[in-house]
Amino acid sequence: MSTHVPAAINAAKVYIDGSNEVTGIAEVTLPELKFMVAEIEGFDIAGKIEEPIIGSTDVMDLVMKFSAINGDISNINDQQAHTFHLRAAQQHIDSATGSAVLKGLKVDIKGKVKEFKGGTIKAGEKTETEIVVSCLAYKVTLDGKEIINIDKLGFKSSINGIDQAKRFQSLLS
């Protein structure tokens, strides 16, 4: 049986609000998926434990680093919510044949810029300008399969197709 071993990102693009390509991006750091936890201690527990809260994630940030300050930065640094669409060709290796296999990676993030770092201006070098986006929604799809779908305002928290928030919503009515 062959498996596909992830190897590298061949190419990537970022679009804002569905159509406009954001230019000058040097690097993107995707949000860290960290679940909120309740700290528990008591007579029946030898110490403290942290219990992840089903369907609730902590603050998530998208970080985009730019080679230089440009007009695209001012378009997204307006304190309005924007949707960022990252599209990438991801190369894998077929373990049975050794052949390269390309898979599509889609990342969709809705959020607002919360931080702008201008970077350093030095002749002949990148500014390393950075924008940090506070995420309201975060969706990752690999080769057509939904991996993560978090929508904080829509109260959705789906991991590998299982909506964690739905597990307790029926208890609220």
SULGI-V17441 format. One record per residue. RES is the residue in one letter. OMEGA is omega in radians with two decimals (* if undefined). Layout:
# SULGI-V17441
RES/OMEGA
RES/OMEGA
This chain:
# SULGI-V17441
M/-3.11
S/3.02
T/3.12
H/-3.12
V/3.12
P/-3.10
A/-3.04
A/2.97
I/3.13
N/-3.12
A/3.14
A/3.06
K/3.06
V/3.09
Y/3.11
I/3.10
D/2.97
G/-3.04
S/-3.03
N/3.10
E/3.08
V/-3.08
T/3.05
G/-3.14
I/3.12
A/-3.05
E/3.08
V/3.02
T/-3.12
L/-3.13
P/3.02
E/3.12
L/-3.09
K/-3.11
F/3.05
M/-3.12
V/2.99
A/3.09
E/-3.06
I/3.01
E/3.14
G/-3.08
F/-3.06
D/-3.07
I/3.13
A/-3.12
G/-3.14
K/3.00
I/3.03
E/3.13
E/3.09
P/-3.12
I/-3.09
I/3.04
G/-3.10
S/3.14
T/3.08
D/3.11
V/3.12
M/3.14
D/2.97
L/3.13
V/3.08
M/3.09
K/-3.11
F/3.09
S/-3.12
A/3.08
I/3.11
N/-3.10
G/3.14
D/3.13
I/-3.14
S/3.13
N/-3.11
I/-3.12
N/-3.04
D/3.11
Q/3.05
Q/3.07
A/3.09
H/3.03
T/-3.14
F/-3.12
H/3.07
L/3.10
R/-3.09
A/2.96
A/-3.09
Q/-3.12
Q/3.07
H/3.06
I/3.06
D/-3.03
S/-3.13
A/-3.04
T/-3.06
G/-3.12
S/3.07
A/3.10
V/3.11
L/3.09
K/3.11
G/3.07
L/3.10
K/3.06
V/3.12
D/-3.10
I/3.03
K/-3.14
G/-3.13
K/3.08
V/3.10
K/-3.09
E/3.08
F/3.11
K/-3.06
G/-3.13
G/-3.10
T/3.09
I/-3.14
K/-3.09
A/3.06
G/-3.12
E/3.10
K/3.09
T/-3.05
E/3.04
T/-3.04
E/3.05
I/3.09
V/-3.11
V/3.04
S/-2.98
C/3.00
L/3.13
A/-3.05
Y/-3.13
K/3.11
V/3.11
T/3.12
L/3.10
D/3.10
G/-3.13
K/3.12
E/-3.12
I/-3.12
I/3.03
N/-3.12
I/3.05
D/-3.03
K/-3.13
L/3.10
G/3.11
F/3.12
K/3.11
S/-3.05
S/3.10
I/-3.10
N/3.06
G/3.13
I/-3.12
D/-3.10
Q/-3.12
A/-3.14
K/-3.12
R/-3.12
F/-3.10
Q/3.14
S/3.13
L/-3.09
L/-3.12
S/*
